[in-house]
Amino acid sequence: MIRSLQQLICPLDGGLLELTERSWRCQQGHSFDIARQGYVNLLPVQNKRSKDPGDSKLMVQARRRFLEQGYYQPLADALTETVLATGDQSLLDAGCGEGYYLAKLINAAESKAVSLSVAALDISKWAVQVAAKQDRRPDWIVASNGSIPLADQSLDTLICVFGFPVVDEFKRVLKPGGRLIMVDPGTTHLQELKALIYADQKQKTEVLPINDTEFQLYSEQRVSFPVSLSSAQDISDLLTMTPHLYRSQAKGREQVMQRTALELTADAWIRVFTR
């Protein structure tokens, strides 16, 4: 069974929120309406660093098209296997994007008869809008990892896929013994793309994404596989969905956009930390 977590808290006073028809309300009278797409915005204006934080609408659309082609399916499969290894659980996808990895996870849980209580958040309203349209059962939330609107110790598992960990918040919402599953790029991730767009590449070194005495590294798995892009659209989408679109110079971007085929390496670490 897949159901909503329903452990949301008010971003203004920290009180528990209760679902009343189409709104989440706290005892202090704060109310947050559920949008027609099926999500709730719990990111107060004062907590925004920009007018439209997170991935842009263009980036979200490009990532959705790219991932739906199945290029990162091996990573989604490995993550799903890792998450579901412990059976029934409460789960947060912190930085869910357009919902690709969570959708794969939910589908697998249903086929294996694993029960999940699910919430997912992203700071990009465009990403959450797309994700919420796919499946109304999870709690879809516009919020940041820096201020997670969930109750203390409400989670068995927290996944953060290519996201930004906020250790103190992750510790707060995880139960003792809970799992933090981080997915981070390896040293050779998209190295062929980087070689085209950057004149001088810096060699990346492997570092643990979490360095805190309250989190213990339980396991790690490296997932590396080839990715063959055979259309200009897919190449453009890959560049658009990554930060490289904005970090690279025009000459490098032009070299990539002129391609109609590209052979790449996908390389990522799946690390499980226990609270």
N, C-alpha and C positions, 0 to 999 in steps of 0.2 A: 504494500500500500504506500502511495506517495501522498503526503499531506503537508500543509503549511506548518511551520514551526510554532507560530503564534506566541512568541516570547519577545515581542517588540516592546521597546520603551520609548518614552517621549524624549525627543532630542532637546527639549527646552528645560524639563525639570527631572528627567530620569525615572519618572513613574511608569508603571506598567500601562500599556495601551490595550484597550478592549475594542474588538470589532463590533460596530453597530451599523448594520445595513451596509452603506458604502463609505464608511468613515472609521478611522482609528481614533479613539478618544482616551484621554487620561482623566484622572479624578480632579485635576486642576482646571479642567475645561478646555485644554488645548485639543484641537481637532485637525485631522489630516485626511483629506478625501482620497479615495482610490480613483485613479484616472481611468478613463474608459478603456485604456490598453491593459489595465489590470495591475498597476503598480502604485506604490505610495511614495511620495517625496518627503523624506525625513532629513533633508539637508537644509538647515536654516540659512537664510541669506547671509547672516553674519559669519558663517563658517565657510563661505565660498571665497576662493582666492581670485576668481575671475567671474565674469558674467555668465560664461558658459563653460564650466570646468570639465576636465576629462576629454575623452576622445570626441572628435567632431562627428557630425552626421556623415560626412564624406568618408572618414576613417572606418566608421562602423559598417557602412554599406560595403566598402571594399573588403573588410575582414569577413563579413558574412558570405559574400560571393566566393572568396578564396577558400574558406574553411569548408563550405558546402561541396567543394570539389573533392574532398576527402584526402587532401594532401597531408594533413596532420593526423590522420586516423590512427596510425601506430601509437602516437603519443596519447591520444584519447583512450585507446584500449588499455594501455599500460596504467594510466591514471585510474581508470574505472576499476581495474582489477585490484589495485592497491587500496582504493577507498572501500570497496565492498568486501574486502577480506575479513572484516570484523562483524559483518552481518548488520542487523537492525541498528539504526543510529539516528541522532539528530545532527544536522549538517548545515554549514554556511559556506557558500561560495563567495569569498571576499575579493571582489574585482571580477565579477562574472562576465563582463563584456556583453556581447550579444547572445550569450547563453549556449554556445556550441558544446563546450566540454560538459556542462551540467546536463544538457539534453541527452548526450550519449550515456552519461552516468545514470540518469533516471530510467532510460529505456532498458539498460542492462539490469537495474535493480528490479524492475517489473518482471523481466523474464526469469530472474532468479528467485522471485518471491521474497525479496529483501525489503523491509519496511523502512522508509526514510521520512523524517520530518525536516523540511527543507526551507531555508531562506537564502536569498542571494542579493548582493548589493553591488552597485557600481556608482562612481561619482558622475558618470556621463548619463544624462537623462536619455540621450539618443540610443545608447546601448541598452539600457533597461527597457525602453519602449519596445525595441525589437525582440528582446528576450521574453518579455511578458506576453507577447502575442502568441508565442509558441505553446505555452502551457500555463494555465491559470492556477495550478495547485500550489506551487511554492509561494512564499512571501517575497515578492520582487520589490526592492527598495532602492531609491536614489539616496545614497549616503556615502561616507568616506571611511576608509579603514582607520583613520585617525579618531573617529568618534562613531563606533559601531552601535546602532540603536537596538541592541539586544540585551537581555537580562544577564546578570552575572552567572557564570557557570551553567549556561544553558545549552552548551554544545558538546557533543562527543567528538566531532570532527570539524575542522576548518580547513578548507583548501584555498590556496592562493596561487593562481596560475599566471606566471609572467607578471606578477603584480608587485605591490609595494607593501612589505610587512611592517606592521606597527606592533612591536612586541608587547608593550604594556596592554594594549587593547586585546590582543590575541590571548594573552594570559587571563585577562578578566573574564572573557566570555567562554573560555574552555573549562570543562569540568576537570578536576584532578584526575590524571591518567588519560585525559583527552589527547587527540592527535592533531598536530598541525602538519599538513601536507603541502610542501612548497614545490612548485615546478619552476625551474630557472634555466636560462639558456646555458649550454656548455660552451667551451672555448672555440669550437668549430661551427657553431650555429650560424648558418647563412654566410659563411666565410667567402663564398664565391660572389655573392651580391656585394658584400662590403669591399671586395677587391676592385670591383667596377666603379664604385661611387666614391671611394676615399683614396686619395693619392698616397697617404701615409697611414697605414693601419697600426694600431697599438696592439701588442700581444696581450690577450686577456689572460689573467691568472684565475685559477679556481679558488673561490672563497665560500665558506658557509654563509648562507643568507641569514641565519639566526645565530647569534652569539650571546647567550643568556644562560645563567646557571639554572634557571627553572625549566629550561627545555633541554632534553637529552636527545641526541641523534640516535634514532632507533634503527633506521635502515636507509639505504640509498641505492638508486638504480639509474644507470645511464641509458637513455634511449636515443639511439642515433640511426638514421635511415636516409636514403637518397630521395630527393624530390625533383621530378622532371616536369618543368613547366613548358607547355607547348603552344602557348598563345600569348599575344601581346597584352590581352585583357588580364590574364592571370598574373603576368609579370607586373603590370601596372598596379593591380590590386595589392600584390604583396608589398610593393614599395609604399603604396599609399597607407596601408594599415600599420606600418612600422614607424618609429621615430626617425628612421633614416631619411624619410621624405623631407623633413624639416632641418635635419642636421647636415645633410650633404650639400655640396655646391651644385650649381646648375649644370655644369659640364658632366659631372658624374651621373646626375639624374637623367640627362639626355642620353648617355651611353646605355643606360638600362632600358629606357623607354623605346629605344630603337630596336631592341631585341624582340624576336618572335619565339625564341626558345631559350631555355636556361636550365642548366643542371646545377642543383644545389645540395647542400648537406643540412639536414635538420638534426640538431644535437641539443638534448635537454637532460637535466637531472630531476628525478623525482625523489625528494627526501622526506622522510617521515620523522617528525620530532614528537616526543611525548611530553606532556605537561607534568 
